[in-house]
Amino acid sequence: IYKAGILDEAEHAQIQAGLLQIKEEFLSQTFTVKPDDEDIHSAVERRLGEIIGVLSGKLHTGRSRNDQVATDFRLWMLGHIPALNDALADLQSALVERAEKDYDTLIPGYTHLQRAQPITLGQWFLSHYPPLKRDQARLQELSRRVSILPLGSGALAGCPYPIDRVALSESLGFDAPSFNSLDAVSNRDFAAEFLFVAALIGIHLSKLAEQIVLFTSAEFGFFELDDAYSTGSSLMPQKKNADPFELTRGKAGTLLGYLTGLMATLKGLPSTYDKDLQEDKIPVFAAFDTLIAMLPVLAGALRTLTVKPARMEAAIDASMMATDLADYLVERGVPFREAHAISGEVVRAGIDKKKPLDELSLAEFKEINEVFDEKVYEVFDARASIAKRAAIGGTAPDAVKAQIERAKKELKTM
């Protein structure tokens, strides 16, 4: 408003000095909100009046709380997205650190929660890295859409004073001023999008948490949580509960609720500002607080996790190399579909005879198909099975090392 000619130089200096004093009061936590203050904007203007007198009334020239609130909300989000991104990066680093320690440790791979094929633990840890990377990309894309300045839109129709909205947006760190004042004061797409990203992060964390809960159970016994990240039972002293991961699963549902709650608020609104939009900040602030509390705990729990390689390797049985058996037959000229069927017959024979596949005799293999020879037993070497999966992204130790190096480079650029 000074550049628009509404304030003279002395008035501009006086208002600026008063606002700087208020800023110091906020920083020193001495600013007092009074019962008659309707909101933070009126509280600041009231305090400015106490400092500089009636001149404070000029502060609100050309502005409405409609465009002020929308601007402040966007400023808050632009200021907080980097902290969330950093917390995600720390969890990614924890996953990469774990993968590096156990890049060639064997663990059963599961589909439908049934044992499927042997994999490396390093690959399993790294499987949770890309979803978080995609979440970071969504936050980065969101930041570009948040960085549009509503200020100067007034209550709805625009500002009647000759303000330079391009210069104003640049001075406040925005990429550009808003396109249309009616849309600018009511647009909360960025809040809904933030909550969608938060909910999706929650879902990704929930997947990790669910598997950790399973793998730390006595039935699996693959991992053990550090005492700092687990609790006992109030009744059963033998228990060691994976509380951080169970709470993560639960909080994922809460995050989803924040998203659906805001979407329900937005779905019935007409154009421009309505008081319903006062409810937009509660779920966004809560979602941020939830994630910023969860992520460091998960990173710490992963870094202190104890892995039990012998237990994991013992859970791998010969039936998990049934696909390798089909590959063995393909190498001997059998069409894959036929090879798949023959492998199924071998699995059925093992079940019927109550024998692991690698304990079937060569004669028993040949009863199923004459193509089998003594090299069939090499198929049931889990490490050999894993070593063959060496294509980019695969579970072979060398492929996992390549994934680790790529992830490290990406983390350095964040």
N, C-alpha and C positions, 0 to 999 in steps of 0.2 A: 504493500500500500504506500510505502515511501516512494518507490520508483514510479508508482501511478500518480504521484503528486498529491496524495491525500494527506500525507504528513510532511511537515517541514523538517529541516535537518535537526533542529533542537528537539522536536517531539520524537523523532526517530531515535535519537540518542537516549532520550529519557526512558522510552518504552523498552529499548534494548537493554539498558542497564537494569531496569526492574525485572525483566525476564531472566537475565543472568543471575540476579540475586535469588530468584525463585528456583532456578536450576541448582544453585549451591545448596539451598534449603532441602531440595529433594535428595541430593547426593549425601548430605549430612544427616538425612532422616529427621530434620527438624520442621519440615513442612507439615502444617496441621490442616486436616480436612474438617470443616465445621458442619453441624447438623443441617444447616440451611443450604449447603452446597448441593446442587442437583446432581452434578457429575464432576469429573476431573477438569473439564473445560471451564465450567462456571467457578470452580474452586480457584483455578489459576487466575481467572479474570478478577475475582473478588480480592485475592491476595495482591494482585498488581495494583488494584485501586487503593489498597491500604498503603502501598509503597509510594505510588506516584500521583494518587488522587484521581480527579475526574478524567484526566487524559487517558486513563485505562479504557474508557468507553470506546475509544477509536480502534482498539485492537480487533474488535469483531467486525470491522467494516468489510463488507463484501463477502463475508463468510457465513456459513450455516453449520450447525452441529452435524447436519447430514453429510456434508462433504468433509468436515473435520474428522468425524468418527471413522468414515471409510478410509481416510488417509492414515489416521493413526493405526488402524487395524493392519493396513498393508505395511506400514513402517515396522510394526511389531513383528509381523511374519518375516519380513526381509531380514530383520535382526536375529531371528531365532532359528531359521532354517539352517544356517551354518553350524550351529551347535548340534543340531540333530544329525546333520551330515557327518560331523566329526565323531559322534557317538557310534554311528553305523560303521565308520571306517575303523574304529578301535575294535569292534566286534569282528569285522572282517580280518583284521590283523591277528586276532586271537585264533580264528579258524585256520589261517595260513600257518601260524606258529605250530598249531597242533598237527596239521597236515605234514609239515616238515619233519616233525618228530616221528611220525608213524606213516611215512610215505609208502613203505612196503609191508606194513603189518597186515596180516590177513584178517578178514571179517566176513561173515556171510552177508551177501546182498539179498534183499527181500523185495518181492512184489506181492501185493495182497496180504502182507505180513506172513508170507510163506517163504521158506528158504528157496532161493532162485539160483544164483551163481555166486562163486567167490569173488570178492572185490578187495581192494586195499582200503584200509582205514583212512589213509591220506585222501583218497578220492572221495570217501564219504564226508569227511570234514569239508572238503572243497566244494561239495555239492550245495552247501548252504551259502557259499560266497556269491555266486551270480545273482540270486534273488535280491540280496542286499545291494548289489551294484545297480540292479535295475531300479531299486527304490531310490537310490541316490540320483540316478538319471531323471527320475520323475520329479524329485525335489528341485533339481536344477532347471528343468523345463517349467515347473510351477513358478519358480522365482521370476522368470521372464514375464509371465502373465500377471504376477503380483506387482511388478515394477511399472505400473501405469498409475499416474497421479490423478485422483479425483478432485483434489483441492482446486477451487476456482469454479466449481460447478454450482455453488450456492445451494439453496434448498432443493432445487430441481431444474430451474430454468437457465442457470448460468449466472455469471458475475456481471453486474452493470458497470463496473469500473474497468479502465483500460490496463488490466494486468497482463503481464507477459507470462502465459502459462508454460511455455516451453522453457523459459529461463527459470521459472519457479520449479518445474520438475527437475531440472538439472541441479539446482541448488539443494534440493532435498534428496538427491541421489536416485531419482526415478529415471526410467528410460524415456518416457514420453508422457504427455498429458492425455487424459481420457478423450475418447472420440465424441461422446454424446453425454450431456449433463444429466439427462433423465436416467440413462443407464448407469452412469457413474455412481450416483448416490445409493442405488439399490443393488448393484452388482456384488453378489457374495459367492460367485462361482469359485473364487480362489479359496474361500473358507471350506466349501464343500470338497474341492479338489485336495486340499491339505488333509482333510479328514479321510478321504478315500486312500491317499497314500499312507496315512497313519494306520488305517485299518488293514491295508495290504501288508505293511511292515509287521503288524501284529500277527497276521496269518502266517507269514514266513517264519517269524519267531516261534509261533505255536507249533509248526511242523518240527522245527529243531527241538523244541522242548519236549514234545511228545515222544520223540525217539530217545532222547536222553532219559526220560522217565522209564521207558521200557528197558533200555540197556543197563540201567542201574538197578533194576529189580533183581531179586534172587533168581528168578526164572531164567533170566539172560545172564546176568553177572559179568557183563562185558566191561563196565565202567564202575568206578566208585567216586562219589563226590567227596571233596574235602570237607572236613567238619565245619569250616566257616560258611559253607554254602549248603548245609543240610541241617535238619532238626530231628530230634527224637520224638517219641510218642509220650504223651502224658500218662499213659497206662502201660505200654508195652516197651520195655527197655531195649529190646533187640532191634527196634526199628531205626532206620536212617532214611528219612523222607527227603525227596528232591523238591523241597518247597519252592525255591526260586523258579524252577521250570514248571511246576504245577500252577503257580501264580501267573506265570507268563501265558499259559494256555487260557486261564480265566480272564486275564486282562485283554486278550485278543478279542473275546466276545464283547467286553466293555467298549473297546475301540470301535468295533462294528456298530455298537449301539449309538455312539456319538455321531457317526456318519448318518445313520438312518434317522436319528432325531432331528438333525439340521435339515436334511432333505425333506422331512415331513413339514418342518416350519416353512421352508421356501416354496413348497409346491402350490400353496394357495394364495400367494401374494400378487397384487397388481403391480403396475409400474411405479417407479420412484420409491421413496422411503416410507416404511411403515414401522411402527413400534415393535412389531414381531422381531425385527432384525436386532433388537437388543439381546436376543437369545443366541446370537451367532457366536459370541466370544466364549461363552461358558464351555461348550464342547471342544473348541479349538485349544483353549488354554489347558483344559484337562487332558486332552490327547497328548499334547506336547509334554506336560508334566509326567504323564504315565510312561511314555517312551524314554524320556531322558532319565527316568529312575530305573527302568528295566534294563536298558542296554549295557550299562557298565557292570551290573550284577552278572549278567549272562557272560560277558567277556571274562570277568574274574573267575567265574565257575568253570569255564572251559579251560582257562590257563592252569588251574589247579586240579583238573580232573586226572584221576589215576586210571590208566588203561590196563586191561588184563589180557595180554596177547594169547596166553595158553588157553584160556577159556574160549576166546573167540575162534581160535584155530580148531579147537576140539568140536566146535559146533558145525564145522564144515564136513559134510559127508560126500561119499562118491556120487550119490544121486544128483548132486549139484553140478556135476560135470556131464550131465545127460546131453546138453547142447554140444559140448566138445565131442561127445561120442558121435553125434550126427555129423559134425565137421570131419571127424576121422573117416566116416563112411563116404562123405562127399569127395575127400581126397583120393578115395579108391574108386571113383567113377560112379558112385551111386547118386541119382538125382536127389536134390535136397528133400523134397516132399516124401520120397520113399525112405530116405535116411532118417527123417523125423519119425516116421511110423516104426521103423526098425528099432530106433532108440526107445520108443515107447514100449515095444515088446520086451526089450531088455529090462527096463524099469519094472514092468509087470512081473517078469520072471524073478527078479530080485525080491519083490514083495511076496510072491507066492512061495518062494523057497526060503523066505526069511533070512536072506543074505544081503550084505552090502554088495553093490555092483562090482566092486573090485575084488570080491571074494568068489564070484562066479568062476567056474573053471572054463578053460578055453573050449572044451567040448560043449559046455552049456551055451557058450556064445555061438558056436558053430551050429548048434541045433536051431538057432534062430535064423542065422544066415551064414553061408560058407565064406563070405568075404572077410570075416573076422580072422585075425592072426595074432601072434603073441604080442605084437606092439599095441594091442588094444589096452593093455594095462597102463601104458604111459599116459593115456587119456586122463586117468584119475589123479594125476599130480596137480594139486590146486595151484601151486606156484607156476607150473608150466601153463596152466589154463590162463592165469592172470597175465603172464608175460606176453601171450599172444594178442592181448587187447591193447596194442601199442599205438593205434591211430590217435590223432589229436583228440583230446578229451577223454581218452580211455583210462582203464584202471591199471594198466601196466605201470610199474614203478617209474620207468623213464618218462612215460606220458604224464604221470602225476608230478614229477619233478618239473616238467615243462609248464604245467599249470601253475605250480608254486612260483616259478620265476616270473611268469606273466603277471600273476596277482601282485607280487612284490613291486613290480614296475608300476602297475596301475596305482597302488597305494601311495607310492612316492609322489605321484602327480596330483593327488587329491589335496 
